[in-house]
Amino acid sequence: MIKTFLSALSVILFVIPIIAYSFFPSSNLNIWLSTQPILAQIYAFPLATATMAAILSFLFFFLSFYKKNKQIRFYSGILLLLSLILLLFGTDKTLSSASNKTKTLKLVTWNVANQIEAQHIERIFSHFDADMAIFPELATNIRGEQENQRIKLLFHQVGLSMANYDIFTSPPTNSGIAPVTVIVKKSYGFYTEAKTFHTTRFGTIVLHSRKQNIPDIIALHTAPPLPGLMEIWKQDLNIIHNQLASKYPKAIIAGDFNATMRHGALAKISSHRDALNALPPFERGT
């Protein structure tokens, strides 16, 4: 009796998180579960996790016939089914590509871990010709240098003029992590930095467009869901939903979220769409 109860309980504990995440991402249950240790990390890469789990459960399922072990067959069968559910429904469908007639913003966002070289600048701003680039963890100058000297030198090395770009950096957060840096091509739009009292742990900057037909920009960097930072990470997700997305429903919000749009409070955001959904599911990140 006890063995049967424990078996049923273990199955339920496996089933509930996967069903909530796959079919009810904006439910309070998933919002809570997706910010818990282990689940938060698993859901950061749902397809990779589901693929590995499906392969292992598939092997154990067929091994159970050789071993004639019904218990292994039962649990591996359940895990295989849940893995397939996560594979099929754990990510949003890929969006259709925009019409060529639509004016497109060429935006790059990349956490460079405060390491960037001239070849990166050339690829982003010359070859790709980005209108805007958001770099979580990028200091624009080395201590003691003039403002933005580091970026200016890199642009000069590849023959690009900094006079054609504006540079913005997020206010200090006293975290020991380099700020969020935004570089905007002046021909795309003119921006001014707007004051915000709600910032994520590693930096947030709000840029207000001077043109009505050009969107505001919110660039940010959240804490990662690691031991010792889980509560801060959850607070960051709440800030994105409660203060930033709700206050700026037409703004572009980009940077390093350390989360998917099914993590925590992000799952409640209805005013914005995830640009990563334009990519095939296996090419998406956080």
N, C-alpha and C positions, 0 to 999 in steps of 0.2 A: 504493500500500500504506500509506504513512504517512498520507495524507489520510483513508483509510478508518479507520485506527486512531484518529486524532484525532477523527473524527466519532463513532465508537462510544464513545470515552472521554467526550466532551462530553455525549452522551446519558445515559450512566451517572451522570455527576456531577449531572445534572438530576434523574434518576429516583430515586436512592437517598434523598436527603433527604425528598422528598415522600412516598414510600412509607413510610419509617420514621415520619415525623410523623403520617401519616394512619391507618396500620393498626397500627403498633407503637410507640405513644408512650412506653410504659414501658420499652422496650428500652434497653440501654446505648448503642447507636448513636444513637438519637434524643436521649437525655439529653446526649450529648456534642455532637451536631450542633446541637441547638436552643439551645445557649449560645455558639455561635460568631458572630463579627461578621457582619453582613448577614442571616444566617438568623435570628438572635435577633430582629432588628427586623422581618423579614418575618412571622415567626410570631406576633408581637404582635397583628397584625391580619390573620389568614389569609384571611378572606372578602373584605376590601377588596382585598388583594393579588391573590387568585385572580380576582376579578371584573375588575380592570384587565388582568391578564395574559390572561384569556380573550378579552376584547374586542380587544386588540391582536393576539393570535395568530390570532383569527378573521378579522380584516381582512387580515393578511399571508397567511393561507392562501388566501383567494380572490384576492388580488392576484397570487399566484404563478401562477394559471391565465392571467391576463392577460399576465404577463411571461414565461410559459412557463419558469419557473425551478423545477426539481424540488428543488433544495437548499433554497430558501426554503419550499417546500411541505412538505418533510420535517420541518424544524425547527419550523415554525409548527404543524404537525400534532401533533408531540410535545408542544410547549408547551401547546397547546389541551387535549390529553388530560390532562396533568398539572394544569392549572388546574381542569378539571372534577372531577378526583379530590380536589383540595384543597377545592373548593367543597362537595362532597358528603360527604366524610369527614374534613375538617380540623377539625371541631368536634363536640362531643358532642350527642346528641339532646336536644331540649327535654323537660324533665321535666313530667309531668302536675301540675296544680295541686293543692295540699293540700286535704283535706276541710275544710269550714267548721266541722266539729265539733272540729277540732284547734286548740288554743291556739297562736296565732301570735305570735312576737316581731316587733315592728315596728322594724326596724333600718335606719338610714341610715349609709352610709359614703361620704365625699366628701373628696377632697383639695382644700381651699379655698385652697391656696397662701398661707396666712396672711392671707387677705382674706375677711372675713365681715361681713355687715351685719344690721341688725335684721330686715329683710324675710326673710332666709334663716332666721333663728331662728324667726320667726313661721310660716313655711311648714312647717318641719320639726317643730317641737314643738307648734304650735297646730293648724294645718290638718291635717297628717298625723298628729299626735299620736304621735310616735315614742317607743318605750320606751327606745331607746338610739341614740346617734349617735357615730360614730367619725370624727374629723377628723384625718387626717395633715396635718402642716404647719399647726398652729394654736396660737399662743401665747395663753394665757388672760389675760395682762395685759401692758401696756406697761411697759418698764423703769422702775422707781421706784414703780409702783403697788402697791396691796395685792394679795394673792393672789386670782386669778380675777376681778379687778375688771372687766376687759374684758368677760367673759362675763356677769357680773352686770348690768352696765349695759345690754347688749343685751337681756337677758331683761326687765329693768325697762321698757325702751322699748316692748315689745309686751305688757305687762301680765301677764307670767308670773313666778311666784315661784321664785327659786332654792332656796328651802327645800324644794322638792319634788324636787330633783335633786342627785345627787352628781357631782363633777367629778374626773377623774383625768388626770394627764399623765405621759408617759414620761420616764424619767431623761435628763439631758443627754447628748448624743453628741459634742459639740464639732465638729459638722459645719457649723455655720452655718445649718442648716435648722431651722425651728420644730418643736417636739415633736409627738408624737401625742397628741391630746386625746380623752378619752372622757367623754360626758355620759350619765348613767343616771338614769332616772326611779325614784325610791325605791319607788313602788308596784309596780314590776315585780320588783325584787329588791335585796338589799343585798350589796355587794361590798367586798372588802378587796384591797389591792394585794399581790401575791405577788412575792417577790424572784426574779429570774431572772438568770443569769450569761451567757445567750445572747441577744444583742440584734442586730437588723438595723441597718444603717448609720445610718438616719435615725430610729430609735426603735422600741422594743418595750415594751409594758406588758401584764402578765398580771394579770387580775382574777379572784380566787377568790370564787365564790358561797358565801354562808352557808347557802343552801338546797340540799338534795340534788337537788331536781327542777328546779333552774335551772342552766343550763350556765355553766361558766367562760368567760371572754372573753379572747382574745389579740388585741390591736390592734397593728398594726405598719406600718412604712413601709420598703421596701427601696430600695437604690440603683437607679438606672435603668441599663439596658444601653447605656451611652454610652461612647465612647472615654475611656480613663482610669479608668473605673469598672466595666468588664466583670468583672474578677476579684472585686471586692467584691460585685457583683450575684450572681455564681455562689455566693459564700460565703453570702450572705443566703438564697438558695434552699435551700442545704444545711442552714442553721440551721433554717429552717421545717420541713424534712422530718425531719432527724435529732434535733433537740432539742425543738421545739415540738409538732409534730403527733404524734410518737411518745410524748411524755410526757403530752400532754393529748388523748387520742383522742376525748373527748366534748366538747371545748371548741369554741366558735365562734371561728374565726380569720378576721379581717377587717382591711381597711385598703387600702393601696396596694402591691400586689405587684410592679408593673411587669412582670408576666408572666402568662401563661395557665397552666392546670394541665397543659399539655403541654410546658412549658419546664423543662429541667434536672431537678433533684431533685424538683420538684413533681410530676412525672409518676409518681413512685414512691409517692405518698401514696395509701393505700387505706382509711384510717380516716375520711376526711372526703369529703363530696360538695360539688361546686361549686354554690353558690347561683345563680350566673349562668346555669346551665343551665335555670332556670325561665323565662328570657327567650328570645325568638326569637333565633336565631344572630346576626342583623345588629344586635341591640341590646346585645350583650355587649362588655365591655371588659377591662381588666386590673385 
